[in-house]
């Protein structure tokens, strides 16, 4: 039975669901930072997924990546599955700009996370959510 890791629950906000993955937003105003988490129990690595799930994960990640890069006009999109602190398989999708607070370094530990205000969260997701639904047609809010 799938259960979201407590650290992801603590650090993230639920955006919606793809057929395979839960889409989360890291609660940090500093970066548009999204996470895909396959809804499969006891999985820590991509190769542990079935072939069908691997393909679905790639489809969802690529779809999300293209949308984020365009929507946020990213200079670079960082996509990675690290899992050093959270063993549950999760894929980070971080929109980066040459003028962001961490550039060109990784975002971890450079500046403290700044939790979203209601106003900024609403602005960040307002235009994005309809695009997710339109693009994926399989995405559910």
Secondary structure in CASP SS format (residue, H / E / C, confidence):
PFRMAT SS
TARGET T0000
AUTHOR 0000-0000-0000
METHOD secondary structure of the structure
MODEL  1
X C 1.00
X C 1.00
X C 1.00
X C 1.00
X C 1.00
X H 1.00
X H 1.00
X H 1.00
X H 1.00
X H 1.00
X H 1.00
X E 1.00
X E 1.00
X E 1.00
X E 1.00
X E 1.00
X E 1.00
X C 1.00
X C 1.00
X C 1.00
X E 1.00
X E 1.00
X E 1.00
X E 1.00
X E 1.00
X E 1.00
X C 1.00
X C 1.00
X C 1.00
X C 1.00
X C 1.00
X C 1.00
X E 1.00
X E 1.00
X E 1.00
X E 1.00
X E 1.00
X E 1.00
X C 1.00
X C 1.00
X C 1.00
X C 1.00
X C 1.00
X C 1.00
X C 1.00
X H 1.00
X H 1.00
X H 1.00
X C 1.00
X C 1.00
X H 1.00
X H 1.00
X H 1.00
X H 1.00
X H 1.00
X H 1.00
X H 1.00
X H 1.00
X H 1.00
X H 1.00
X H 1.00
X H 1.00
X H 1.00
X H 1.00
X H 1.00
X H 1.00
X H 1.00
X H 1.00
X H 1.00
X H 1.00
X H 1.00
X C 1.00
X C 1.00
X C 1.00
X C 1.00
X E 1.00
X E 1.00
X E 1.00
X E 1.00
X E 1.00
X C 1.00
X C 1.00
X C 1.00
X C 1.00
X C 1.00
X C 1.00
X C 1.00
X C 1.00
X C 1.00
X C 1.00
X E 1.00
X E 1.00
X E 1.00
X E 1.00
X E 1.00
X E 1.00
X C 1.00
X C 1.00
X C 1.00
X C 1.00
X C 1.00
X C 1.00
X C 1.00
X C 1.00
X C 1.00
X C 1.00
X C 1.00
X C 1.00
X C 1.00
X C 1.00
X C 1.00
X C 1.00
X C 1.00
X C 1.00
X C 1.00
X C 1.00
X C 1.00
X H 1.00
X H 1.00
X H 1.00
X H 1.00
X H 1.00
X H 1.00
X H 1.00
X H 1.00
X H 1.00
X H 1.00
X H 1.00
X H 1.00
X H 1.00
X H 1.00
X H 1.00
X H 1.00
X H 1.00
X H 1.00
X H 1.00
X C 1.00
X C 1.00
X C 1.00
X E 1.00
X C 1.00
END
